[in-house]
Amino acid sequence: MHAVQEKPMTELGPLDYKPRKSQIGAWVGAIVFAGSFFGLSFTLGNRTAGGGTITWADHAGMIGLGLIGGGVILMFLRLRVRADERGVEIRNIGSTKFLPWEIVTGVNFSAKSQWATVEIADDDEISVMAIQISDKDRAVAAVKHLRALMEQSRRS
């Protein structure tokens, strides 16, 4: 059995990280949401309480709403952080930002927040929703990797 040797900082590779538990939750949530609307569309019956008629378009509308809602839930699959010697790319639900290491002043991951944050030079913080507290050791390793890449960029 060989001892695991740490790589020198010059050999630190890029980081490509996606959360594990939120991806599972997004798939389960989307399937349950869409399935609920699909099932609900078939329990509507033929008449409304006011005496109106429920048509195939009403059923299709309910299924469509379920698919749209499921698609919105699947937006959580977008979460990702990539980092290399040039900087860090943060992809959250609605945005993607690339930050060169020159403007990054710190990477934080406190027990009070659900995900990590990156501090930038203008005293602003950007959430890194991909690195979540629910991923525990994987998340801590990702934050350490980001910090190491940031320190490596400072030395070169």
BELFEN-V930721 format. One line per field, one symbol per residue. psi: psi as a letter, one per 20 degrees, with the letter a starting at -180 (. if undefined). Layout:
# BELFEN-V930721
psi->???
This chain:
# BELFEN-V930721
psi->pqqppqqqhijprrpopqqghhgghggggggggghghgghhijhahqrhjjrpprhhgghgggghghgghhghihiihpqppqaihappooagjqpppoqhhipiqoqnqihqhrrqpprhkkqqpqnihnqhiidhggghgghgggghghhhhh.
